[in-house]
Amino acid sequence: MSGHAPPASALERALPLLQAGARPERFAAPRGYLDLLESGAPASTGAAFDLMNTGIVPRIYERYWRPGLGRLAKGVMGPSMRDEHRIARLLLGLTPGDGVLDVACGPGNFTREFARIAGEDGLAVGIDASTTMLERAVRDTPAREFPAAAYVRGNAVELPFRDQSFDAVCCFAALHFFDDPFRALDHMTRVLTPGGRIAILTSCRLRTPPLRTVDGLLGARSGQRMFERDEITGALSERGFTDVRQRITGLAQFVGGRLGH
């Protein structure tokens, strides 16, 4: 008696997108995510990075930690978390069937929304180095409700995916923590298809000298890099992105663009 094989999971569908050297010899995801780092992890870049890898922050990240830090960075009148989701959707322009990569996805709060939009024929892959964040992401992303969502533990700077694997890439509230953010941008560009879209939320330095002293100290204490106002937009233009857009709010900036053909 023969029967139809069950449909492949989102994680199984993500396997062909991995570079040949990154693919595991045997597919196994006992924790619900594919672990490409095993016991290793990227080196710490400071106190904020270390906190992200504890068991405490993932439990409070989506409701308290991320909105609270975001409010400090974006200012009292800056965009809310709901606004951030809307901005990400607008910058990425996702449609059903798209493939999207959520870089440094944390507990998957954006990955889940991307999965909803991409639908069963699309794919939303979240990649992060933190086991505690990914464990929370898996718990909060039931496969029945989010059939397009998959999670990978990997290095967000040295992305393990093949060239031109995704229609869109998102990196919100993480680039300023990377040890080599511009190499990370190289990889994000590499994995995008021609015409692919990118959305970034990261730090932005203030204009006046006294305030620049303050934001420089904040960056040094937390281990995050404070980008100049034209660093990210310029980096995207240099990498072939067009229609580069920027919105600055407080110590934060939203930047998007489309990769040229």
N, C-alpha and C positions, 0 to 999 in steps of 0.2 A: 504494500500500500504506500503510495507516494503522496507527499504533501508539499506545499509551498514553503520555502525557507522564510523565516521571519525577516522583516525588513532590517537592514543594517542600522545600527545605532549611529547617532551623530559622531561619536568618537571613532567608530570604525570608518565612517565616511571621511573623517579628517586624516586618517593614516596616509593615504596617497599624497597628501599635501606636504608631508614631511620630507626633508632632504633625505637622500638615500642613507647617508651616514648616521642620521638621527633616528631612523626607524628601528623599533625594537625587533629582535628576532622572533619573539613570541608576543602576541597581543595579550596584555593582561592589565586590568585596571581595578584591582581589589578595593580601592578607596573611591572609585568612581571617576578618577581622573588619570590621565596617562602621565607617568613620572619619567621624565627624561634626564633628571638630575641625580636620581638615586639619593645617596647621602650628601652629595655636594650641593653647594648653593653659592650664588654670587657674593662677593665680599661686601661687608657692611659699608654704607656711605655715611653713617651717622646715627644719632639717637632716634630720629623719626623712622628710618629704615628698620632699626632693631625692634621698635615697638610694633611695627607692622607684622613682624614674625613671631610675636608672642601669642598666647592663647586669649589674651584679654581683648585686644583691639578688634579682632574679627567679630566678637559677640556684640560690640557696641558700634561698629563701624558705620553701618548704614543709617542708623537712627540718630546717633549722637556724635561720634567722632568726626566723620566726614562732613556732615552739615556744619558742625561747630568750627572746624578748621577752615572750611570753605567760607564761612561768614567772616572770619577774621581776615582772610586773604582778599576776598572780593569786596569787603566793606558792607556796611549796614544796608545800603541801597542796591547792592549788587544782586546778581541773579540767584534765585533759590535753587535747591536741588532739582525741583520740578523743571525750572527754567534750563538747568544744565542738560537734562534729558532732551528737552525740546531743541536746544542749540545743537546737541550731538546729532539728533535726527535730521535737522536742516543741513548741517555741514556734510553729513554722509550721504544724504539722499537715498536711503535704502529702499529697495523694492522687493517684493516676494521673489525668492529664488536666488538672491544675492548671497555671496560669501563674505563675511566680515570678521576681522580679527580684532579682539579687544586686548590691547597690550597692557600688562600689569592690571589685570581685571579685578584683583581683590576678591571680595565675596560675591562677585558676579552681578551686581545691581544693574550695570549697563548691559552686560552680556545677555541677561534674560530679556531685556527690552528688544535688543537687536534680534534675538531668536524669535520673538513674537512676530516681528516685522518680516524677517526672512522666510518664515513659514517652513512647512515640512520639506519643501524642495530646496530650501536654502541651508546655510550653515553659519552658525555664530560660534567662533572658537575664542575662549578666554585663556590667556596664558599668564602665569604668575609664578614666582619662585617660592612663595610662602605656602607651606603645607597647611598651616592653620587657616589661612584665607581660603584655600581651595577646598578644604573639608567643609567649611561653612557654605561656600558656593554650591557644592554638590548637594548638601542638605536642603538648600533653599531652591534648587532647580530640579524638581521631579521630571523625569523623562517624559511621562505621559502629558504633562502640561507644556513642556518645552522640548519637543522632539528635535529641534535644530541646534540645541546648545551642547557644546562639548568643552571640556576643560583639560588643559595641558600644564604640567609643571615643567617650566623651562626658563632659560635665560632670555629676558625681554630685550636685552641689548644685542645679543647674538641670536637672532630669531632662527629657529630650526626648520623653517618652512622653505619650500621651493620658490624659485622666482615666479612672479605673476600668479600667485595662488589665491589672492583675495580681491574682491571688488572694492573693499573699503577697509580702512584701518583707523581705529580709535585709540588714543592714549590720553586719558584724562587723569590729572592730578598725580602724575608719576615721573614724567620726563626729567624734572628738576632733581630727582633723587638718584638718577642713573649715574654711574661712574664715568660713562662716556656717552653723553646724550646725543652727540652728533653721529656717532657710529650707530646708535639706535635708530636715528632718522634714516641713515643709509639703508639699514635693513628693512625698515617700514616701507621705504620707497621700492626696494628690490622686490618685495612680496606682493606689491600692488600690480594689477593689470593696467595696461594703457587706458587712460581715462578714469582710473580709480580715484577715490576720494579719501582724504585724510582729515581727521578732526583731533585737535590737541588742546588740552587745558593745562597750562603750566604757569610758572612764576613770571613776574615782570617787575623790573626795577622802577622806582619812582624817578621823577625828573630833578627835583631840587636837591642841592648838596646835603642839607641837614637830614632830609628824609632818606636819602641814599645811604647815609651812614647808618641809620636805623635799620633799613631793610637789609643792608650788608651784614650787620650783626645778627639779625634774625636768621639769615641764611646760614651763617657760619655756625651758630649754636645748634641748629636743627640738622645740619648736614646737607641742606638742599642748596642747589645753585640758583642764583637770582639772575635771570636772563635780561639782557638789555632789550629795549623796546623793539628793536629791528632785527635781533639775532635770529629768532625763529622764522619770521617772515622771509628774511634774507636767505636762510638755510633752505627753506622750501623752494624758493625761486631758483637757487643754485642747483637744486636737484631735479629741476624740470617741471615743477608745479606751476600751474597757471590759475588765474582767478583766485589768487591768495587773498584771504580776508582775515581781518584781525579786529577783535573787540577787547579793549583793555578796561578792567574794572578793579580798582584798588591795586593790590599786589599780584593780580592774576591777569591772564590773557587767554582768550579763546582764539585759535587760529585754524583755518581750514583752507584747502586747496584741492585742485584736480590735477592729476598727473598727465602730462602731455603725451600725445600718441607718438 
